[in-house]
Amino acid sequence: MTTTTGEGEPLPISIETTDVGELEAAVGVLRALDYRQGGGFCRDAVRVVKTASFLLHCGTVPDPLRARLYTVLADVHNLLGWTEFDIGRGEPARRRFERALDLAGEAGNDNLVANIRYRLGRVHLHRHDVSGALAEFAKGRAAARRSDSGRATAILAANEAWAFAMAGDERAALARLAEAEAAFAEAGSWPEPRPWEAFFRETDMAAMRGTVLTELATAVAARHSGEAITQLTEAADCYGADMARSRSLTLIMLAQNHAIRGDFDEATRIGEEAVDLAGQVGSVRPKDRLAPLERLLHEHRGDPAVRGLADRITRYRSEPLI
């Protein structure tokens, strides 16, 4: 594309469908890399931000493409926010998500707004800020209703269930989980998912059930651990090599539930696999999510294998993210 005259004066750039399509494809590649290896491997998204911003501000964008280009830019900021969160940079993540919200608003894309609110809520949830998480999830649900997206509604309801479970509110957690399951039961009639929500399928619904029940087993009653094990085993078996981070997080919770039930042989076996896998992804989240399992193992250090895994987790959690 020629952008200057012979004297170096800028020429107007006419933005075409293919230009936006190439940016959308680039974001798709980066998102797949994030799923596979974690946020520490996904910083090239900054280049897409610069390119999309340049096209918006320096190019002639036909009206039918303007909302689509704003959506691409919002989507890549959303992805960058998630990668910042994934490598433990909470404040830069928040700024990225706020920028993504502004751009998604410019695009009039309520479905993307709902997804950004979900991710902002997850940042709060990771810090155990239940009230902050629920506030973001509520705003996300409102956007999901405006966009008439069943998938977004299911994602947000499942994460609200997680927040309530973390707070020890069993009744509210199970009610929201049932709401998510009811929404997801209609998945066969949903349109093809948008790229930012395409991750949420049956395996992820099972993982969310297991996550909510794990929190309830920890905060309310150990009786929830049995069903948590069933759901997490199903999810872990379905996560392939392209979802290494999700599989590692699922295995960590699975090991935790076995430890809650006193089955430390199984907890140790699964925990070793979880740490092996966690070390291969560029994410701090497995480190943080290993804390409850680490505590349970340290309480039963009499067994050499249990003690060995506990010490290994302690070392792993102290190591900087590479």
C-alpha positions in Angstrom: 0.0 0.0 0.0 1.5 3.4 -1.0 1.1 5.9 1.8 3.2 8.9 0.7 3.8 11.1 -2.4 7.2 11.4 -4.0 7.8 14.5 -1.7 6.9 12.5 1.3 3.5 14.0 1.8 0.9 11.5 3.2 -1.7 10.1 1.0 -5.1 9.1 2.2 -5.3 5.3 2.9 -8.5 3.6 1.8 -9.3 0.8 4.2 -10.8 -2.3 2.6 -12.5 -5.4 3.9 -9.3 -7.4 3.4 -7.3 -5.1 5.7 -9.7 -5.6 8.6 -9.9 -9.4 7.8 -6.1 -9.7 8.1 -6.2 -8.0 11.5 -9.0 -10.3 12.7 -7.0 -13.3 11.5 -3.9 -12.0 13.4 -5.9 -11.7 16.6 -7.2 -15.2 16.1 -3.6 -16.5 15.9 -2.6 -14.7 19.1 -5.7 -15.9 20.9 -4.9 -19.5 20.0 -1.3 -19.0 21.2 -2.6 -17.6 24.5 -4.9 -20.6 25.0 -2.1 -23.0 24.2 0.8 -21.5 26.2 -0.4 -18.7 28.4 -0.1 -14.9 28.4 3.7 -14.8 28.7 3.9 -15.9 25.0 1.4 -13.4 23.5 2.9 -9.9 23.6 3.0 -9.5 19.8 -0.6 -8.3 20.1 0.8 -4.8 20.6 1.7 -4.7 17.0 -1.9 -5.4 16.0 -3.0 -2.5 18.3 -0.6 -0.1 16.6 -1.8 -1.2 13.1 -5.5 -1.0 13.9 -5.0 2.4 15.6 -3.1 3.7 12.6 -5.8 2.5 10.2 -8.5 4.2 12.3 -6.8 7.5 12.6 -4.9 7.8 9.3 -7.1 5.9 6.9 -10.4 6.5 5.2 -12.7 3.9 6.7 -16.0 3.2 5.0 -19.0 3.3 7.5 -19.8 -0.4 7.2 -16.2 -1.3 8.3 -15.8 1.3 11.1 -17.6 -0.7 13.7 -15.8 -3.8 12.6 -12.4 -2.1 12.9 -13.3 -0.7 16.4 -14.3 -4.2 17.4 -10.9 -5.6 16.3 -9.1 -3.0 18.3 -11.3 -3.6 21.3 -10.8 -7.3 21.0 -7.0 -7.1 20.9 -7.0 -4.8 23.9 -9.3 -7.4 25.6 -6.8 -10.1 24.7 -3.8 -8.0 25.9 -5.6 -7.3 29.2 -6.0 -11.1 29.6 -2.4 -11.7 28.9 -1.3 -9.0 31.4 -3.6 -10.7 34.0 -2.1 -14.0 33.1 1.4 -12.9 33.8 0.5 -11.2 37.1 0.2 -7.6 36.0 -3.1 -6.6 37.5 -3.0 -2.8 37.0 -1.9 -2.9 33.3 -4.6 -5.6 32.8 -7.2 -3.3 34.2 -6.1 -0.4 32.0 -6.3 -2.6 28.9 -9.7 -3.8 29.8 -11.0 -0.2 30.4 -9.6 0.8 26.9 -11.3 -2.3 25.4 -14.6 -1.2 27.0 -14.4 2.3 25.5 -13.7 0.8 22.0 -16.4 -1.8 22.2 -18.8 0.9 23.2 -17.7 2.9 20.1 -18.4 -0.2 18.0 -21.8 -0.7 19.7 -20.8 -4.3 20.4 -22.6 -5.3 23.6 -21.5 -9.0 23.2 -17.9 -7.9 23.4 -18.7 -5.6 26.4 -20.1 -8.6 28.2 -16.9 -10.5 27.6 -14.7 -7.7 28.8 -16.8 -7.3 32.0 -16.4 -11.1 32.6 -12.7 -10.8 32.3 -12.5 -7.8 34.6 -14.5 -9.8 37.1 -12.0 -12.6 36.9 -9.2 -10.2 37.8 -11.2 -9.3 41.0 -12.0 -12.9 41.6 -8.3 -13.9 41.4 -7.6 -11.4 44.2 -10.5 -12.9 46.2 -12.4 -9.6 45.8 -15.8 -11.1 45.6 -17.8 -7.8 45.7 -15.7 -6.3 42.9 -16.1 -9.5 40.8 -19.9 -9.6 41.3 -20.2 -5.9 40.3 -18.4 -6.5 37.0 -20.3 -9.7 36.4 -23.6 -7.9 36.9 -22.7 -5.2 34.4 -21.7 -8.0 32.0 -25.0 -9.8 32.4 -26.8 -6.5 31.5 -24.7 -6.3 28.3 -25.3 -9.9 27.6 -29.1 -9.3 27.8 -28.7 -6.4 25.4 -26.9 -8.5 22.9 -29.3 -11.5 23.4 -26.3 -13.8 23.8 -27.1 -17.1 25.6 -23.4 -18.0 25.6 -22.4 -14.8 27.3 -25.2 -15.2 29.8 -24.0 -18.8 30.7 -20.4 -17.6 31.1 -21.3 -14.8 33.4 -23.8 -16.9 35.5 -21.1 -19.6 36.0 -18.6 -17.1 37.1 -21.1 -15.4 39.5 -21.6 -18.9 40.9 -17.8 -19.1 41.5 -17.8 -15.8 43.3 -20.7 -16.7 45.6 -19.0 -20.1 46.3 -15.7 -18.3 47.2 -17.8 -16.2 49.6 -19.3 -19.3 51.2 -22.8 -18.5 50.0 -23.8 -22.0 49.0 -27.4 -21.2 48.1 -26.6 -18.4 45.8 -23.7 -20.3 44.2 -25.8 -23.3 43.4 -28.7 -21.1 42.1 -26.3 -19.3 39.7 -24.7 -22.6 38.6 -28.2 -23.9 37.8 -28.9 -20.8 35.8 -25.7 -21.2 33.8 -26.5 -24.9 33.2 -30.1 -24.0 32.0 -28.7 -21.4 29.6 -26.0 -23.8 28.4 -28.7 -26.5 27.7 -29.8 -24.3 24.8 -26.3 -24.2 23.3 -27.4 -26.3 20.3 -29.6 -23.5 19.1 -27.0 -20.7 19.6 -25.3 -19.1 16.6 -21.6 -19.6 16.0 -19.7 -18.0 18.9 -17.8 -14.8 18.6 -14.0 -15.3 18.7 -13.7 -13.9 22.3 -16.3 -16.4 23.7 -15.6 -19.4 21.5 -13.6 -21.1 24.3 -16.8 -21.8 26.3 -18.1 -25.1 25.3 -19.2 -28.3 27.1 -15.7 -29.0 28.5 -15.5 -25.5 30.0 -19.0 -25.8 31.5 -17.9 -29.0 33.2 -14.7 -27.3 34.4 -16.8 -24.4 35.8 -19.1 -26.8 37.6 -16.0 -28.5 39.1 -14.6 -25.1 40.1 -17.7 -23.9 41.9 -18.0 -27.2 43.7 -14.3 -27.1 44.7 -14.8 -23.6 46.2 -17.8 -25.0 48.1 -15.9 -28.0 49.3 -13.2 -25.7 50.6 -15.4 -22.9 52.1 -18.6 -24.7 53.1 -18.6 -28.5 53.2 -16.3 -31.3 52.0 -19.3 -33.2 50.6 -19.1 -31.2 47.4 -15.7 -32.7 46.6 -17.1 -35.9 45.2 -19.1 -34.3 42.4 -16.3 -31.8 41.9 -13.9 -34.7 41.1 -16.4 -36.1 38.6 -16.7 -32.8 36.7 -13.1 -32.0 36.8 -12.0 -35.4 35.7 -14.3 -35.1 32.7 -13.0 -31.6 31.8 -9.3 -32.6 32.3 -9.8 -35.6 30.0 -11.1 -33.4 27.2 -8.5 -30.6 27.4 -6.0 -31.2 24.7 -2.5 -29.9 24.0 -4.1 -26.6 22.7 -5.5 -25.9 26.1 -2.5 -26.6 28.3 -3.2 -23.8 30.8 -6.8 -24.8 31.3 -5.8 -28.4 31.8 -3.2 -27.5 34.4 -5.7 -25.4 36.3 -8.2 -28.2 36.2 -5.7 -30.8 37.4 -4.7 -28.5 40.3 -8.3 -28.4 41.5 -8.7 -32.1 40.9 -5.7 -32.9 43.1 -7.1 -30.5 45.8 -10.4 -32.3 45.9 -8.7 -35.7 46.4 -6.6 -34.1 49.2 -9.8 -32.8 50.8 -11.2 -36.4 50.8 -8.0 -37.7 52.3 -6.8 -39.6 49.2 -3.3 -38.3 49.2 -2.0 -41.0 46.9 -4.2 -39.7 44.1 -3.7 -36.1 45.1 0.0 -36.6 44.8 -0.2 -38.4 41.5 -2.4 -35.8 39.9 -0.6 -32.9 41.6 2.8 -34.0 40.1 1.2 -33.9 36.6 -0.4 -30.6 37.3 3.0 -29.0 38.3 4.7 -30.6 35.3 2.2 -29.0 33.0 2.0 -25.6 34.8 5.8 -25.2 34.3 5.2 -25.3 30.5 2.8 -22.4 30.3 3.6 -18.7 30.6 1.1 -17.9 33.4 1.2 -17.1 37.1 -2.3 -18.3 37.7 -1.3 -22.0 38.2 1.2 -20.7 40.9 -1.5 -18.9 42.7 -4.1 -21.6 42.3 -1.7 -24.2 43.8 -1.8 -22.4 47.2 -4.8 -24.4 48.7 -3.3 -27.7 47.6 0.1 -26.7 49.0 -1.5 -26.0 52.4 -3.3 -29.4 52.4 -0.1 -31.2 51.5 1.9 -29.4 54.2 -0.6 -30.6 56.8 0.2 -34.3 55.9 4.0 -34.2 55.4 4.5 -37.5 57.1 4.3 -39.3 53.8 7.5 -38.9 51.7 5.7 -38.5 48.4 3.3 -35.9 49.9 6.2 -34.0 51.4 8.1 -34.2 48.1 5.2 -32.7 46.2 4.6 -30.0 48.8 8.2 -29.0 48.7 8.2 -29.0 44.9 5.1 -26.7 44.8 6.7 -24.3 47.3 9.8 -24.1 45.1 7.8 -23.7 41.9 5.6 -21.0 43.4 8.7 -19.0 44.5 10.3 -19.1 41.0 9.8 -16.0 38.7 7.7 -16.5 35.6 10.1 -17.0 32.6 
